[in-house]
Amino acid sequence: MPDDDDWTADTAPRINPTGRTPEQRAAGVREDAGGYSIKKHFQFKFEDDIPSIRIKSSVLPNGYETQSFVGLIGPPGTGKTRYALQEVMLAAKEGHSSFYMFNETVEKKFKKTIKRIATELGITHSSDLRNVWFWDATKNQLGTADYNSMEIVASTVWAQNVKYWLDNECKGIPTFIVFDSFSNISRRYVPQTPIFHQYLTHALAEVYAEKKIEPITLMVYQKSLGPREANTDAVVGGYGVNHEVDMEIVLKLHDVDKWDAMRYGWTEGSNVHTLQITKDRFPEAEYQESLILLKDGKLTLSDTINSHVQRTLDAKNLGRFTEQVGSEAGVDW
């Protein structure tokens, strides 16, 4: 066994899942590239029928475009896991099937979270969730930033678990595939996160094409250290992650201070959750930041922030108007 100082490119252990040499892989890439560029040539015609198909959401009014990769982004405590669980649970009640990977908490704790949210949604029987396949990935963590290892974990472990589920366990229409979350990777290897994300999305796209399915892939990310820090639309991992997703949903948590209470009419000292879609490659409407409320155990979208601002301004203007009219008429309002 060589000393630590003796490691070189020749002596360091490498992971090679294919068993092919770099020269063989390069030759394969050249061959595939040549064939792909010829076979995939097409000429676009405006007469082509390209329907837009969307999958229903329990939260978003317009749902999701089929086979979209959706980034669910926000600081801790903003409701990302609740959002994802609500989507798969309510879809399961309608007969749809979903895959849910979790790696942030151990199985025993996560089961408590599942039961609590399911009960709040009115789901009280295990049979209602029989179409949801939960996969505990806490023991399949990425332990190195080596690109070979990243490709194995993303393509061989994560993506192949999805394929196994589709082949053996999936019941009903595969609707949602959730990865909750990428935080363990992004916190350790921020520069490499886009590469891992790219390995996974490309591997999943191949699985979806092979199975001829168009599910929604929810990918949960953390973007700051605390729920009230860095409430911006920046994504952990940079623009590499942002570029790969088709839709980006940002959840935020705001502390209502005196100014917010006066401006919006909210209760000072309370917390307000908001949701904003900052990216959508297939938009059907303009998105604005909206309040997200937990009503009867279910997350629902309320008014937009703009609506609150306008209503507050209208109320202030009305107050000034009544005060002015009252003073001119000698009436104490």
N, C-alpha and C positions, 0 to 999 in steps of 0.2 A: 504493500500500500504506500503510495508516494506521500511525502509531506505536503502540507497545505501550500507551501511555496512552489511545489513541483507540478501543480495542476496546469495543464496546457489544453489546447483545443483537442489534442490527440488522446490525452489521458483522462480528461474529464468524462464522467458517465453521461450519456445522452439518451433521451427517450425518442425512439423512432417507431411509431405504431405501425407503419407500412412496411418496414424492413427494406425500403428502397434507398439506394445511395443518393446523395444530392444530384449527381449527374443524371441518374435515372428519373428523378423527380423533375428536373429541368427539361429533360427530353419529353416527358409526358405532358408538361405544361405547354411546350411548343406545339406538340401534336394536337392537344385539345384546343389550343387557341386557334390554330389554323382551321380545324374542322368546324369549330364553333362560329368563327367569323364568316365562313361560307354558308353553312346550313341555316344560320339564323338571320340571314339577310331578308328584309321585307320592304315593300313599298306601301306607305300609308295612303289610305283613301278616306276621304271624309264621309263616304257612304257607309263605311264599316260601322256595324252596330256594336258599340262598346257600352253596355249597361253599367250603371253605378248601383252596386248592391251594398246595403248597409245592414249591420247586425245591431239589434236593439240593445239599448243600455238602460239600466235601472236608474241612472243618474243623469246622463246627458240626453237632452231632447232629440238630437240628431243621430245618436248612436255612433257606430264606427264603420268605416269602410272595410269590407272583407279583406282578410289576410293582412291587416295592418299591424305594424309593430308600434306599440303605444308606450311611451315613457311616462310613468307615474312618479312624479318628482316632488320632493318637499322635505323640510326638516323633520326630525323626530316629533311625534305627537300631533301631526297635522291630519292623520286619518288615512294614510295610504293603505295600510293593511285592512282596515275596515272597508274602505272603498273596494279593494280587490275581492275580499271575501263576500261582500254584498253582491257583487256582480255574478260570481260563480254560484252562490247559494240560490239566488232568485232564478238564475237560468236553470239550475238543477230542478227546481220545483216545476218548471215548464217542460222537463224531459230532456234538456240539453246536458251534454257531458263536458267536464272541465278537468284540467290537470293543474295542480297547485303545488309548486315547489316552495319550501320554506327552509331557511338556513340561519335565521336570526335568533331563534329561541329553541330550546330542546322540545321534544315531542310532548312531554307532559304539560308544559306551560302553554304550548300552542293549542293543545286540545281544549284547555280552559278558555282561551280566546275564541276558538271556534264555537264552543257551546254558548258563551255569553252573547256573541253577536247573533248566532242563529236564533237564540231565544228571544232576543230583542226584535228580530225580524218576523217572529211568529212561527218559527220552525221548531217543532218540539219532538219530531220523530226522526230517528236515524235513516229511515227509508227515504225521507225527502232529500237526503244528501248522498244517496247511494251512487249517484252519477258523478260525484266529485272524488278524484283520486289524489290524495295528499301524499307527497313524497318528502321525507325527511332527509335533507341534504346537509345537515349539520356536520356529518362525518366525511363529507366529500368536498372539503374546503381546498382552495388553491393555496399552496404553501410556498410558492416561488414565483418570481416574475419572469422565469424562463419561458420563451415563446412556445417551445415544444410542449411544455407542461400545460400552458394556457390552452393550447389547441386541443390537447387530450381532454382536459376537464370540460371545456366548452362543447367540443364536437362529439367526443366519445362518451363522456359521462352524462352531461346535462341533456344534450340533444338525443342521445340514444335511449335515455329514460323516457323521453316523450314518445319515441318510436315504439318502445316496448309497450307503453300504455295504449297507443293506438292499435297495436297488433293484438294485444291480449286482454286489456281491461276496459277499454273505452266502450261505453254503452250510450246509445243515442247519438245525437249530432255533436261532434267536437266543436265547441263554441269558444271557450276561453282557455288559454294556456298562460299560467302566471309564474313569474320568477320573483320571489319575495325573500331576499332582495340581492342586489349587486353591492350592497354597502360594505360587506366584508372584504370584497375585492377592491372597491374604489378607495376605501380608507387606507389599505395597505399599499396599493400600487396605482396611484392616481394616473401617472403617465401611461401605464399599460392598459387601463380600463377600456379605452376605445378599441384596442386590439382584441381583447377578450370578447367584448360585445360584438365585434365584427365576425369573429370566428363563430359565435353562437348563432347570430342572425342568419348567416349564410348556411350553416348546417341545418337550421330549422327550415329555411326556405326549401332546401333540397328534400327534406322529409315531407313537407307539405305538398310539394310538387309530385313526389312519388305516390303519396296517398290520395292525391287529388282532393284536398280539403282546403278550406280558407278560414281558419280560426283567427281570433283576435289574440295577440300575444301581449300581455301586460307585463312590463318590466319595471320593477320598483327600484328607485334610486333615492339616496339621501344626498342633500345638497349643502348642508351646513352642520355645525356642531350642536346647535340647540334650536328649539322651535321658534325662537324669536331673534335668531341671528341670521344675518345675510338674507333677508327676505327679498332676494332678487330672483330673476329668472335664469341665473347661471346654473349650469349643470355640472356636478362632480364628474370629472373626466374630460371636460372641455367640449369643443365643437365636434370632436370625433364621434361622441355618443349622440349629440344633437343631430348630426347629419344622418345617422343610420336609422333613426326612428321616423315613422310616418306622421305620428301625432305626439304632441307633448302636452301633458296635463300637469299643471303646477298647483299644488295645494299649499296654502299659507295659513298662519295663525297670527292674529293681531291682538295685542293688548289695547283695550279701549281706554284712552286717556281722556283728559278733560276736553281737549280740542276735538277729538273724534266724537265724543258725546254731544258736543255743541253742534258739530258739523253734520253728523249723520242722524242724530237722535237716538243713538245707542246708549246703553247703560254704562256709566263710567265704572271702571274696574272689572268689567266682564271680558270674555274672550270671544273673538269672532273668527270663524273659519271661512276662507274664501277659496274659490277654484277658478282657474283661468287656463284656457287652451291657448298656448303661445305659439303652437305650430300645428298645421294640418295640411297635408299635401292634397287632400280632397275636400276642400271646404264647400259647404252648401249654404253657409250663412256666416256673417261676421260674428266673431266671438268676443265677448267682453268679460271682465272679471266679475264673478257673481258670488253672492253669499251662498254658502253650503250649510244647510241646517240638518240636525238630527231630529227628525220628527217621527214619533211613534216607532222608534227604533230603526228608522230608515233614513239614509242620507238623501236629501233632495235639494235641488237648486232653488234658491229664492231670487229676489230681485238682483239686478246688476248693481255694482257700486255706483255707476252713473245715475241709475234711477234714484238711489238714496241721496246722492248729491243734489239732484234736481228737486226732489221732494223737500229736502231741507231748505234749499234756496227759496222754493215757492212758499214754504211755511214762514220763513223769515220775512219775505216780501209782503205776505199777507198780514203778518204781525205789524210790520211798519205801516201798512196801509190802514189797518183798523185803528192803530194808535193815532195816525194823522187825522183820519176822519173823526175819531172820537174827540180829539183835542179841539178841532175846528167847530164841532157841534156842542162842545161843552159837556160831553159825556165821559165819565170815568170808566174806561173799559176794564 
